[in-house]
């Protein structure tokens, strides 16, 4: 009896999910459910913010915003030469060590690199347990709303999103496997794009995604290279929700490996073995061959090489800009008010990260397609990469940093340390203090 009842409830649940979410997603239409949910959510968060400001002893929202924007330390960006010139007349003094000590203390307390590898600080609480948890003790009504939110997120949204994710992933594997059996033709390419686009739309619904695409006339075209800033593994889903791309990456095992092997049969994705990834010339060769075929989908590349916390754009590795062809820059900016999309891979594994995402309120972001860019005459790959990075940072309202994202797991190169030493010695030699 219980088994029969559970089967009936399961069938009814799947029927509702298919009728109200999966089918509209596949057809690219909306029934207005997501819009209504977002309206209620925004009003609830606005009410909670007002309650917090009334209940807090020292709300000072403007001061909190300034502190969050500027950081702990108010830094002086004056060059070394001018700072030391203010201490004496450009001669060597033992007091010079105070300049380097101060810079060292600033870096220890709050450097501009490692803070980009932790979640972005919020100006106000968004009713999620992992941000400013003490706020839900301010008033009884706020506590009640927070408890209701926990029940909704874990008892309704999480099962719904898990169901949608399972449907989307299964559809992707089955659909691409079937399409992959067809001979190469325009029909196969068309069906492959339909499968990828449909499954991506379902997966976006599994994240309660609300995405605003801007300047669609600049969307990447076949035979080009799409480069974007990188915040999360879901960046690829966010972009493929609006168009199809050929992915580039390392071959994985487990579920991800199954998806890779299925999708590559239907679409010319470029997957590398671990040993191949170390061969930069081989990677460049395969990517050039892909770009040379103007009938193939644009390649999607994240040149930072790691996830950054949605506040900055760090160094773009030059490999993507040595291939040649047209670069289509894309800027992605998430709204942290509704959920933290950043994946701190050094702290959370992929399962923990997806659980956090699926128990957030929603994933809301803006995507800007930018005018295509080509390498100028006399411009090397590094200069071209920096120019594209600057354009993406300006469009997305992100801070541009020259540091390598590899510092997330590696130590600072000795060359960075030696650079300050060289600058100081050149200053002394130039002013006659040495020699």
Secondary structure, DSSP 8 states (H G I E B T S, - for coil): -HHHHHHHHHHHHHHHHIIIIIHHHHHT---SHHHHHHHHHHHHHHHHHHHHHHHSTT--HHHHHHHHHH-SS------HHHHHHTTSSS---GGGHHHHHHHHHHHHHH-TTGGGGS----SS--S-TTSSGGGGGS-HHHHHHHHHHHHHIIIIIHHHHHHHHHHHHHHHHHHHHHHHTS-SSHHHHHHHHHHHHHHHHHHHHHTTEEEEEE-GGG---TT-EEEE--S-TTHHHHHHTSS--EEEEE---HHHHHHHHHHHHHS--EEE-HHHHT-HHHHHHHHHHHHH-TTS--EEE-TT-S---SSEE----GGGGSS-S-EEEEEEEE-TTT------TTT--HHHHHHHHHTSS-EEEEEEE---B---TT--HHHHHHHHHHHHHHHHT-EE--S-GGGGTS---HHHHHHHHHHHHHHHHHTTS--
